């Protein structure tokens, strides 16, 4: 037996966002049913190394899987794609690009260096490209270049910033409640290090998130 042990008896499949609604069941009742299934699976995942920084935190594993599920991500993909930053679910930049591309939108990295990043993108079926440019001077004006990760990996951080801005510009509808890249909110490359946070309730996960300029300059 592997370290991931999930009871099989009377255990429904983990929802993938397309589970049929039961007769007489409201949309909220369907969501609650799926959430209970996810919470059960999350308890087992949280005991394993698959949970990464969320190991031993079943409530946060549940929150991440629920958030990813609403974007059409499978549970294990959600754990690699979603972080909880300051109580807010956020997609990592690479996952944000992949999500938009899976919907047929186009995103391209045109130029990239430690001093400058230029990306372009367009919606599926559109003819016009939208361009987003992030020079290091723009980051310095916001006080970002004083951050440790910006000093270590400026090129990666510029790409993350450009990714988040471009994805919001061309396909904010795909991102739903996660319009910001985790790297934007956490100020770290690839968002592999997430500060400890208190466990999130369902209300906190689904409630409105308020993001101000100070959050984006971290």
SVG drawing of the C-alpha trace seen along z (x, -y; Angstrom):
<svg xmlns="http://www.w3.org/2000/svg" viewBox="-37 -55 57 57">
<polyline fill="none" stroke="black" stroke-width="0.4" points="0.0,0.0 1.3,-3.5 1.3,-6.3 -1.8,-7.7 -4.6,-5.5 -8.1,-6.5 -11.0,-4.3 -12.7,-2.7 -16.0,-1.6 -18.8,-3.9 -16.3,-6.4 -17.5,-8.4 -15.0,-9.6 -13.4,-12.9 -15.4,-15.5 -13.8,-17.0 -16.2,-19.9 -18.6,-18.0 -20.4,-15.7 -24.1,-15.6 -26.6,-17.3 -28.9,-14.8 -32.7,-15.0 -34.1,-17.7 -30.7,-18.9 -29.8,-22.6 -26.5,-23.9 -25.4,-24.7 -26.3,-21.2 -24.3,-19.7 -21.3,-21.9 -21.6,-20.9 -21.7,-17.2 -18.6,-17.6 -16.9,-19.6 -17.5,-16.8 -15.9,-14.3 -12.9,-16.5 -12.5,-17.1 -12.3,-13.4 -9.7,-12.9 -7.7,-15.9 -7.3,-14.4 -5.4,-11.5 -3.4,-13.7 -2.4,-16.0 -0.5,-13.2 1.8,-12.6 4.6,-14.4 2.3,-15.2 0.8,-18.0 4.2,-19.8 4.1,-22.9 0.5,-22.0 1.5,-18.7 -0.4,-18.2 -2.9,-20.9 -6.0,-19.1 -8.2,-22.2 -5.9,-24.1 -5.5,-21.1 -9.3,-21.1 -9.3,-24.8 -6.7,-24.5 -8.5,-21.5 -11.9,-23.2 -10.4,-26.4 -8.7,-24.4 -11.8,-22.3 -13.8,-25.4 -11.2,-26.1 -11.4,-22.5 -8.2,-21.3 -7.8,-17.8 -6.8,-17.5 -3.1,-16.7 -2.8,-19.4 -4.4,-21.9 -1.7,-21.2 1.0,-22.1 -0.9,-25.1 -2.7,-26.9 -1.2,-28.7 -3.0,-30.3 -1.4,-33.8 -2.7,-36.1 -5.9,-34.1 -6.4,-34.4 -6.3,-31.5 -3.8,-32.4 -2.6,-30.5 1.1,-30.2 2.2,-32.0 3.0,-28.9 -0.4,-27.4 -2.2,-30.6 -0.6,-30.5 -1.4,-26.8 -5.1,-27.4 -5.6,-30.1 -3.9,-28.0 -6.1,-25.1 -9.0,-27.3 -7.5,-28.1 -6.1,-31.6 -2.6,-32.4 0.3,-33.6 3.8,-34.1 7.0,-35.3 8.6,-37.7 11.6,-39.1 13.1,-38.2 16.1,-39.3 16.9,-40.3 16.2,-43.9 13.1,-43.5 10.2,-41.3 7.8,-41.6 4.8,-39.2 1.9,-39.2 -1.4,-37.3 -4.8,-37.2 -8.2,-35.6 -9.2,-32.6 -10.5,-33.7 -9.2,-37.3 -6.9,-38.9 -5.4,-41.6 -2.5,-40.8 -2.3,-42.5 1.2,-43.4 2.4,-43.7 5.9,-45.1 7.6,-44.9 11.0,-46.7 13.0,-46.4 12.5,-50.2 8.8,-49.7 9.4,-47.1 11.9,-49.4 9.3,-52.2 6.9,-50.0 9.7,-49.1 9.8,-45.4 13.4,-45.2 14.3,-45.6 12.7,-42.2 15.0,-39.3 13.5,-37.2 13.7,-40.1 17.4,-40.4 18.0,-36.7 15.7,-36.0 14.7,-39.3 14.1,-37.6 11.7,-35.1 9.8,-37.7 9.4,-39.9 7.9,-37.1 5.5,-36.3 4.4,-39.9 3.9,-40.1 2.0,-36.8 -0.5,-37.9 -1.2,-41.2 -1.5,-39.7 -3.8,-36.9 -6.1,-39.3 -6.1,-41.5 -7.1,-38.9 -9.1,-36.3 -10.1,-37.3 -13.2,-35.2 -11.1,-32.0 -9.5,-33.0 -12.7,-33.4 -11.8,-34.3 -8.1,-33.9 -7.0,-36.8 -3.5,-37.3 -0.5,-35.1 0.9,-33.7 4.2,-35.3 2.6,-38.7 1.0,-38.3 3.9,-36.4 6.8,-38.1 8.6,-34.8 9.7,-33.0 7.4,-30.0 5.7,-30.4 7.4,-27.3 7.7,-28.9 4.4,-29.8 4.3,-31.3 2.2,-29.4 -1.4,-30.6 -4.3,-29.7 -6.7,-27.1 -9.3,-28.5 -13.0,-27.9 -15.3,-27.5 -16.7,-31.0 -13.2,-32.5 -12.3,-30.7 -15.5,-31.8 -15.8,-35.3 -14.8,-38.4 -11.1,-39.0 -9.8,-42.6 -6.5,-43.2 -4.8,-46.6 -1.7,-48.0 0.3,-47.1 -0.5,-43.4 0.8,-43.5 4.1,-45.2 5.0,-42.4"/>
</svg>
